[in-house]
Amino acid sequence: MKLFQVMPCRIQGYQATLDGYLKTDKLLVSFNDICNNGSNILTPSGVSDHLGSYIFIPILSFFFNLDINISTNIFFIGYGILTFIISIYYFNKIKFNYFGKIYGFFCIFLLFLLNIFISDTYSFYGLTSLALIPVWYFFFKKNLINEKYSLILYSIFTGLLIAFSEMVRGQSGSIILLCILIYYFFSIEKQIKLKFISLIILIFPLILSQILLSHLSEKRNLFFKENPNFLYELEKRDIPLNHVRAVWHNAYYNLGFLSYYKSEFPKNTDEYSVKKAKKINPNVVPYTKEYEKILMKEYFNFVKDYPLYFIKITFAKLGVIIMYLIVFINIGIYNLFKKGLSNQVKFFFLPGIFLNSSLGLAAEPDYSYLLGMFAFASMMSVYTLEKNK
C-alpha cells in the first residue's frame, strides 16, 4: 500500500481543471486533460467521477497559489484530521475502563492512518463514518432526541458534513444517513415530530449540494454548447459532455473478479467495459446514459447465461468481506456473544456494516471500497467495551 496514493490521473485532472479555470473563468472546465483524451483542448472536468473534489481542490490551489499536489494533500489530510478530532472528542464522552480507552484510541488512530494513507476520494467512505459514528452513538446513548436544541444542532452539523462528503464521494455520507434513519424508526418509538424535523434538517443540505453541482454542470455544459468548435472537438474525441457516474461500467468489468480466462467472460479492466459497449454500438460515447444502459443490459445477460459463475463470484467476494470483518471486529465478536446485541448494534452498526459491504459486493471487495465498513466494524467493537452502569 502506497502512502497518500491519490490516483495520478485524478491529480492530473485537478491540474487540468485549474488550467481550464485560468483560461475560461469557468468551474469544471478542464484544459489538457490527457488522461481523458483531452490533450490541448477544453473538456468537461471529472468525466464519470464525483465532481466535488474537482471544485474544492482547484479553488484551494487558485486562492492560495499552491501547487496542485500540495492542495490535494491539504484537502484530504485536512479532512482526515478534522474527522479524527471529532471522533476522539465524542469517543471520550462515553465511559470506558482503562483498557477500553486505550483500545478505542488505538482503533480510531489506526482507522485515521489507514484512510489518510489510502487518501484519494475513497478515504471519504471511512473518514465521514469515523467522525459521525461516535457523534451519533453519544446522541443515541444519551437520548438527546428529547432535547430539541441538541437535536437541531446535531442534525445541522451532520447534514452539512454528509452533504460535503457526498459531493466528493457518492455513498460516503448517505450510508450513515440511512443508518441514523433506521435507528430512528426501529429503535425510537416516540417523538415522531422531532424525528421528522431531524430528517428534514439532515437531508436539506444534501439536496442543496446536489442542486449546486447540477447548476455548475449546466453552466459548464452551456459554455460548450455556445462554442461549437469546442463541442466539435469533444464529439471527435468521444468525450461526453453530459457524462454520468460509471455504475454499470464498474459492475460489468467486475464480473471478471475471478480472472477466468474465457473469451466470453469479462476482463477486470476499465478498457474491457468500453470495448464491450463499443462492440454493441460503435457510436456510443463512454460514460453517458446510453453507455450505462448497454452495460446494464449486458450485465444481466451475463448473469442469466452464467448463473453458477455469478454465484461463485459473489461468494468469493463475500469470503473476502467476511475475512475483513473478522479482522476489524476482532475482540468485539466475543463481547457481542457475551453481552448480546444492543439496539445500537442492531439498528445502527449492523446496517452500516451491511450497507458499506454492499459496495464491495457490487464492485469488488477492494479495501478502498470498504473503508466505511472497516469504520463501522471497528467502532462497534470499541463500543462493546463500554462500561456498564
Backbone torsions as a table, in degrees:
resi	resn	phi	psi	omega
1	MET	NA	121.4	176.1
2	LYS	-77.3	153.9	176.1
3	LEU	-86.3	140.5	177.9
4	PHE	51.4	54.9	-170.2
5	GLN	-92.5	57.3	171.5
6	VAL	-64.0	133.2	-175.6
7	MET	-58.6	132.9	-179.0
8	PRO	-53.7	-39.4	-179.5
9	CYS	-70.3	-26.8	177.4
10	ARG	-73.2	-41.8	176.6
11	ILE	-63.0	-41.1	178.1
12	GLN	-63.0	-34.9	177.3
13	GLY	-65.9	-37.4	175.8
14	TYR	-64.1	-42.3	179.3
15	GLN	-64.7	-41.2	179.3
16	ALA	-64.8	-35.9	177.9
17	THR	-67.4	-41.3	176.4
18	LEU	-62.8	-44.3	179.1
19	ASP	-63.4	-38.2	178.1
20	GLY	-65.6	-39.2	178.2
21	TYR	-64.7	-41.1	179.5
22	LEU	-64.6	-31.3	-179.4
23	LYS	-82.5	-34.6	-169.6
24	THR	-118.4	-14.2	-173.5
25	ASP	62.3	28.1	179.5
26	LYS	-120.8	134.3	174.0
27	LEU	-73.8	150.5	175.9
28	LEU	64.7	24.2	170.7
29	VAL	-114.3	125.4	-177.8
30	SER	-105.2	154.3	171.7
31	PHE	-127.6	129.8	177.2
32	ASN	64.1	45.5	176.9
33	ASP	-81.9	82.4	-170.9
34	ILE	-66.4	-26.5	-179.0
35	CYS	-70.7	-21.2	-179.5
36	ASN	-115.8	32.2	174.8
37	ASN	65.4	27.0	-176.4
38	GLY	-108.9	33.2	-177.4
39	SER	-58.3	120.4	173.9
40	ASN	63.3	22.4	173.7
41	ILE	-134.6	166.7	174.3
42	LEU	-85.6	133.6	-178.9
43	THR	-139.4	164.0	172.8
44	PRO	-66.9	143.9	178.3
45	SER	-81.8	152.7	170.7
46	GLY	61.6	43.0	180.0
47	VAL	-57.5	124.1	179.1
48	SER	68.0	9.5	-176.2
49	ASP	-113.2	170.2	171.9
50	HIS	-77.3	137.8	-164.3
51	LEU	-90.9	-14.7	-173.2
52	GLY	-54.2	-48.1	-176.9
53	SER	-68.2	-22.3	177.2
54	TYR	-78.2	-7.7	172.3
55	ILE	-98.7	-53.4	-171.3
56	PHE	-67.8	-44.6	-174.4
57	ILE	-70.4	-47.3	175.4
58	PRO	-61.4	-37.1	177.4
59	ILE	-64.1	-43.3	177.0
60	LEU	-59.0	-44.3	179.1
61	SER	-64.7	-40.7	-177.2
62	PHE	-68.0	-50.3	-173.4
63	PHE	-71.7	-29.3	-179.0
64	PHE	-107.8	8.6	177.0
65	ASN	53.2	49.6	-177.0
66	LEU	-105.0	148.9	169.3
67	ASP	-60.7	144.4	-174.3
68	ILE	-62.4	-32.5	177.6
69	ASN	-66.4	-39.6	179.3
70	ILE	-67.9	-45.3	180.0
71	SER	-65.2	-33.3	176.4
72	THR	-63.6	-47.2	179.3
73	ASN	-65.5	-40.2	178.0
74	ILE	-61.2	-41.8	-177.6
75	PHE	-62.9	-52.7	-174.9
76	PHE	-75.1	-42.7	179.2
77	ILE	-69.4	-38.6	178.2
78	GLY	-60.9	-43.1	177.9
79	TYR	-64.9	-38.3	178.2
80	GLY	-61.9	-44.6	179.6
81	ILE	-63.7	-42.4	178.1
82	LEU	-58.8	-48.1	-178.0
83	THR	-67.3	-34.5	177.8
84	PHE	-63.3	-44.8	180.0
85	ILE	-62.4	-44.7	178.8
86	ILE	-60.9	-45.2	-177.7
87	SER	-62.2	-47.3	-179.1
88	ILE	-64.7	-41.5	-178.6
89	TYR	-59.5	-47.7	-177.2
90	TYR	-79.0	-27.4	173.5
91	PHE	-61.0	-40.2	-178.1
92	ASN	-72.8	-7.4	177.3
93	LYS	-83.8	-9.8	178.6
94	ILE	-103.5	142.3	-176.9
95	LYS	-80.7	127.0	174.9
96	PHE	-132.5	157.7	169.1
97	ASN	-76.7	-179.4	-174.7
98	TYR	-59.9	-44.9	179.9
99	PHE	-62.9	-42.2	179.9
100	GLY	-61.4	-40.0	178.1
101	LYS	-62.9	-47.4	-179.3
102	ILE	-64.2	-46.8	-178.4
103	TYR	-63.2	-42.6	-179.7
104	GLY	-64.0	-46.7	178.7
105	PHE	-61.9	-41.6	179.9
106	PHE	-60.8	-44.6	-179.8
107	CYS	-65.2	-45.8	-179.4
108	ILE	-63.1	-42.4	-179.5
109	PHE	-65.3	-42.2	179.2
110	LEU	-66.7	-39.5	176.3
111	LEU	-62.5	-42.2	177.1
112	PHE	-59.1	-49.3	-179.4
113	LEU	-63.5	-41.5	180.0
114	LEU	-59.2	-46.3	-179.3
115	ASN	-69.0	-38.2	178.8
116	ILE	-67.5	-41.4	-179.9
117	PHE	-65.9	-38.5	176.9
118	ILE	-71.3	-40.5	178.1
119	SER	53.8	-147.7	-178.1
120	ASP	59.4	178.3	-178.5
121	THR	-67.8	-21.8	178.8
122	TYR	-59.4	-30.8	-176.7
123	SER	-60.4	-22.8	-179.4
124	PHE	-67.1	-25.2	174.1
125	TYR	-56.6	-46.4	-176.0
126	GLY	-84.8	-40.3	-173.2
127	LEU	-68.4	-41.8	179.2
128	THR	-64.7	-40.3	176.1
129	SER	-65.9	-41.6	180.0
130	LEU	-58.0	-38.7	179.4
131	ALA	-73.1	-46.2	-167.9
132	LEU	-87.8	-20.7	178.1
133	ILE	-61.2	-51.9	178.1
134	PRO	-64.2	-33.3	178.5
135	VAL	-59.9	-49.4	-174.3
136	TRP	-83.5	-23.2	171.5
137	TYR	-63.4	-45.0	177.5
138	PHE	-62.3	-42.7	180.0
139	PHE	-59.8	-46.7	-179.2
140	PHE	-69.1	-41.8	-175.5
141	LYS	-63.9	-40.1	-178.6
142	LYS	-89.3	3.8	177.2
143	ASN	53.7	45.9	-175.5
144	LEU	-74.5	-3.2	177.0
145	ILE	-64.3	-20.7	178.8
146	ASN	-80.6	-9.9	179.2
147	GLU	-106.0	104.7	-172.2
148	LYS	-56.9	-42.6	-178.4
149	TYR	-61.8	-46.9	178.9
150	SER	-63.8	-42.4	179.1
151	LEU	-56.4	-46.5	-178.2
152	ILE	-66.3	-44.7	-178.9
153	LEU	-63.3	-46.9	-179.9
154	TYR	-63.1	-39.2	-178.7
155	SER	-68.7	-41.4	178.8
156	ILE	-63.5	-49.7	-179.2
157	PHE	-58.8	-46.9	-178.1
158	THR	-66.7	-41.9	179.2
159	GLY	-60.0	-42.2	179.3
160	LEU	-66.4	-42.8	-179.5
161	LEU	-66.4	-41.0	178.3
162	ILE	-63.9	-43.5	-179.7
163	ALA	-61.7	-44.9	177.9
164	PHE	-61.4	-45.6	-178.9
165	SER	-62.2	-42.8	-179.3
166	GLU	-66.2	-30.5	177.1
167	MET	-64.3	-33.9	-177.0
168	VAL	-86.6	-41.5	-179.5
169	ARG	-146.4	115.6	179.0
170	GLY	-59.6	143.9	-178.3
171	GLN	72.3	-1.9	179.7
172	SER	-75.6	-23.4	178.1
173	GLY	-114.8	-31.3	-174.8
174	SER	-66.3	-28.0	-179.5
175	ILE	-67.6	-44.5	179.3
176	ILE	-69.1	-30.6	173.4
177	LEU	-60.4	-45.2	177.6
178	LEU	-61.6	-38.5	179.6
179	CYS	-64.9	-39.3	176.7
180	ILE	-62.6	-43.5	-179.1
181	LEU	-66.7	-38.6	177.7
182	ILE	-61.6	-44.0	179.2
183	TYR	-64.4	-42.9	178.0
184	TYR	-53.2	-49.1	-167.5
185	PHE	-93.3	-10.5	177.9
186	PHE	-112.7	-19.5	-177.9
187	SER	-111.2	-31.8	-178.8
188	ILE	-105.1	108.8	-172.2
189	GLU	-80.5	-34.7	-175.4
190	LYS	-98.5	-164.2	178.0
191	GLN	57.4	45.3	-178.3
192	ILE	-61.2	-42.3	-178.9
193	LYS	-63.7	-44.9	-179.2
194	LEU	-67.8	-36.3	176.7
195	LYS	-64.0	-39.8	179.1
196	PHE	-65.7	-41.9	177.6
197	ILE	-61.2	-45.4	179.0
198	SER	-61.3	-42.5	179.0
199	LEU	-59.3	-45.4	179.6
200	ILE	-61.5	-45.2	-178.9
201	ILE	-65.0	-40.0	-179.7
202	LEU	-64.5	-40.5	-173.4
203	ILE	-84.3	-29.3	-173.3
204	PHE	-56.4	-48.5	178.1
205	PRO	-61.9	-33.7	179.0
206	LEU	-64.4	-43.9	178.2
207	ILE	-63.2	-44.7	-179.9
208	LEU	-61.4	-41.6	-178.8
209	SER	-64.7	-38.2	179.6
210	GLN	-72.1	-33.5	174.4
211	ILE	-64.2	-41.9	178.3
212	LEU	-60.6	-46.7	178.8
213	LEU	-61.3	-41.9	178.8
214	SER	-63.0	-41.6	179.7
215	HIS	-63.7	-45.3	179.5
216	LEU	-64.5	-38.0	178.1
217	SER	-65.5	-40.9	179.3
218	GLU	-65.5	-40.1	176.6
219	LYS	-63.2	-41.6	176.7
220	ARG	-61.6	-46.1	-179.8
221	ASN	-63.2	-39.1	178.1
222	LEU	-62.5	-37.8	177.2
223	PHE	-57.6	-44.3	-179.5
224	PHE	-70.6	-39.5	-179.4
225	LYS	-66.2	-28.8	178.4
226	GLU	-81.9	-5.0	178.1
227	ASN	-126.5	85.3	-174.2
228	PRO	-55.1	-31.8	179.7
229	ASN	-65.1	-39.3	177.2
230	PHE	-66.6	-41.7	-179.8
231	LEU	-64.7	-38.0	178.8
232	TYR	-62.4	-40.8	179.0
233	GLU	-63.8	-38.4	177.8
234	LEU	-62.9	-46.1	-179.1
235	GLU	-64.1	-39.0	-179.0
236	LYS	-65.0	-32.8	-176.9
237	ARG	-100.7	8.7	176.8
238	ASP	63.9	36.5	179.0
239	ILE	-103.3	123.9	-176.4
240	PRO	-75.4	139.5	171.7
241	LEU	-85.6	-50.6	177.5
242	ASN	-93.8	71.6	-177.6
243	HIS	-84.4	156.8	179.0
244	VAL	-124.0	165.8	178.5
245	ARG	-66.9	136.8	-177.2
246	ALA	-77.3	92.4	179.6
247	VAL	-97.0	-61.0	-179.4
248	TRP	-73.8	-25.0	171.4
249	HIS	-55.2	-50.6	-179.8
250	ASN	-69.4	-42.7	-178.2
251	ALA	-61.4	-39.1	-176.1
252	TYR	-69.2	-49.1	-176.4
253	TYR	-71.4	-19.9	176.6
254	ASN	-78.6	-1.8	167.5
255	LEU	-66.6	-14.9	175.8
256	GLY	-92.9	23.1	-176.5
257	PHE	-55.4	-38.1	-177.2
258	LEU	-85.8	-2.9	174.9
259	SER	57.4	44.7	173.7
260	TYR	-74.8	132.0	-176.3
261	TYR	-93.4	72.6	173.4
262	LYS	-121.3	139.5	-172.9
263	SER	-60.0	-31.8	-176.7
264	GLU	-87.6	-4.2	-179.0
265	PHE	-93.5	140.3	178.4
266	PRO	-61.0	151.4	174.4
267	LYS	-103.6	146.3	-171.7
268	ASN	-82.1	61.2	178.5
269	THR	-142.4	153.8	175.5
270	ASP	-60.2	-39.7	-176.1
271	GLU	-61.8	-32.2	-178.4
272	TYR	-66.1	-41.7	178.8
273	SER	-61.4	-42.3	179.5
274	VAL	-63.2	-46.2	-179.0
275	LYS	-63.1	-37.8	-179.7
276	LYS	-64.1	-46.5	179.7
277	ALA	-64.9	-39.3	179.7
278	LYS	-67.7	-31.3	178.1
279	LYS	-65.7	-37.1	-179.9
280	ILE	-78.0	-43.3	179.1
281	ASN	-138.6	97.3	-176.5
282	PRO	-59.7	-20.7	-177.2
283	ASN	-93.2	-3.6	-177.2
284	VAL	-69.6	141.1	178.0
285	VAL	-95.5	126.4	-178.7
286	PRO	-56.8	145.6	175.2
287	TYR	67.4	28.8	171.5
288	THR	-108.0	172.2	179.5
289	LYS	-60.9	-40.7	179.7
290	GLU	-63.8	-41.7	178.1
291	TYR	-60.2	-45.2	179.8
292	GLU	-65.1	-37.4	178.1
293	LYS	-62.5	-41.7	179.3
294	ILE	-60.8	-47.0	-176.7
295	LEU	-72.7	-30.2	174.1
296	MET	-62.8	-45.3	179.4
297	LYS	-62.7	-42.7	-179.8
298	GLU	-67.4	-33.9	178.0
299	TYR	-60.1	-50.5	-178.2
300	PHE	-72.4	-28.7	173.5
301	ASN	-63.5	-41.4	179.5
302	PHE	-65.5	-44.2	179.3
303	VAL	-61.0	-39.8	179.4
304	LYS	-67.0	-39.8	-177.2
305	ASP	-78.1	-29.8	-176.0
306	TYR	-131.5	63.0	-175.6
307	PRO	-63.6	-38.0	-178.6
308	LEU	-67.4	-38.4	177.5
309	TYR	-65.8	-39.3	178.7
310	PHE	-63.7	-41.6	177.3
311	ILE	-62.3	-40.6	179.3
312	LYS	-62.5	-42.0	177.4
313	ILE	-61.2	-47.0	-176.6
314	THR	-61.2	-44.1	-179.9
315	PHE	-69.8	-32.2	176.2
316	ALA	-64.4	-44.1	177.5
317	LYS	-64.3	-42.1	-179.4
318	LEU	-62.1	-37.1	178.3
319	GLY	-62.0	-41.9	178.0
320	VAL	-64.4	-43.6	-179.2
321	ILE	-63.2	-42.9	178.8
322	ILE	-62.7	-39.7	177.5
323	MET	-59.8	-45.5	177.9
324	TYR	-61.3	-41.6	-178.7
325	LEU	-62.8	-41.0	178.5
326	ILE	-61.2	-41.7	-179.3
327	VAL	-65.7	-45.4	-172.2
328	PHE	-84.1	-26.6	175.2
329	ILE	-82.2	-38.4	178.0
330	ASN	39.4	-111.9	-174.3
331	ILE	-65.3	-16.7	177.8
332	GLY	-63.9	-26.5	179.3
333	ILE	-60.9	-46.8	178.5
334	TYR	-63.0	-45.2	-177.7
335	ASN	-64.8	-35.4	178.2
336	LEU	-65.4	-40.7	177.3
337	PHE	-67.8	-36.5	-176.7
338	LYS	-73.6	-44.4	-173.0
339	LYS	-97.0	-16.1	-176.2
340	GLY	85.2	177.6	-175.3
341	LEU	-97.2	114.7	176.2
342	SER	-75.9	169.8	176.4
343	ASN	-61.2	-36.3	178.3
344	GLN	-62.3	-39.3	178.5
345	VAL	-68.9	-48.6	-174.3
346	LYS	-67.7	-39.6	-170.0
347	PHE	-112.5	2.9	178.3
348	PHE	-130.3	-58.1	-176.3
349	PHE	-71.9	-48.4	-177.9
350	LEU	-63.9	-42.9	173.3
351	PRO	-59.1	-38.3	178.6
352	GLY	-63.9	-41.5	177.6
353	ILE	-64.7	-45.6	-178.5
354	PHE	-63.5	-47.7	-176.7
355	LEU	-66.4	-40.1	178.3
356	ASN	-70.1	-36.0	178.6
357	SER	-67.5	-25.8	179.0
358	SER	-63.7	-25.5	175.4
359	LEU	-64.1	-40.1	178.2
360	GLY	-70.9	-34.0	177.8
361	LEU	-71.3	-38.8	-178.5
362	ALA	-71.9	-37.1	179.8
363	ALA	-106.2	-99.3	174.3
364	GLU	-144.5	150.0	-175.8
365	PRO	-79.8	47.7	175.2
366	ASP	-76.1	145.0	-175.8
367	TYR	-57.5	-28.9	-178.0
368	SER	-65.8	-30.9	177.9
369	TYR	-82.5	-14.9	-170.7
370	LEU	-109.1	14.3	-176.9
371	LEU	-63.2	-34.2	176.1
372	GLY	-65.7	-40.1	177.1
373	MET	-63.2	-41.7	178.3
374	PHE	-58.6	-43.0	-178.6
375	ALA	-64.0	-46.6	-179.4
376	PHE	-65.1	-41.9	-178.5
377	ALA	-65.9	-46.1	-178.2
378	SER	-66.9	-43.6	-178.2
379	MET	-70.7	-30.5	173.2
380	MET	-62.5	-42.4	178.0
381	SER	-62.1	-42.7	179.3
382	VAL	-59.2	-46.8	-173.9
383	TYR	-76.2	-9.4	171.0
384	THR	-71.1	-14.2	179.5
385	LEU	-93.7	4.6	179.7
386	GLU	-58.7	141.5	179.3
387	LYS	-64.5	135.1	173.2
388	ASN	-76.3	143.8	179.7
389	LYS	-69.4	NA	NA
